[in-house]
Amino acid sequence: MDRGKGQPFPRDTQEVKTKERARRGKNWPIVMIKILMVPLLLFFSLVIGLMIGYGVVGHKPTSEVFDLGTYKHMWDLLFAGT
């Protein structure tokens, strides 16, 4: 514990800093997976929410969620007066 003034802590040495840099470079696949998982989970939650809302709440066949005609019909209903 007896250190002179101005001597660096062991964590401040160049050897430790190079290990930290090497460690940071190996995490990029994990970071990319995390970045790609957010939009993927949002998309699946949207699809599941549409299926529950249309099938369970609306008492319609769930397979009609994936039909483009369903959304054309909704568009026509919303913008019929314009």
Sequence and secondary structure as in RCSB ss.txt:
>XXXX:A:sequence
MDRGKGQPFPRDTQEVKTKERARRGKNWPIVMIKILMVPLLLFFSLVIGLMIGYGVVGHKPTSEVFDLGTYKHMW
DLLFAGT
>XXXX:A:secstr
    TT   GGGSHHHHHHHHHHHHTTHHHHHHHHHHHHHHHHHHHHHHHHIIIIIIS S GGGGG HHHHHHHH
HHHTS  
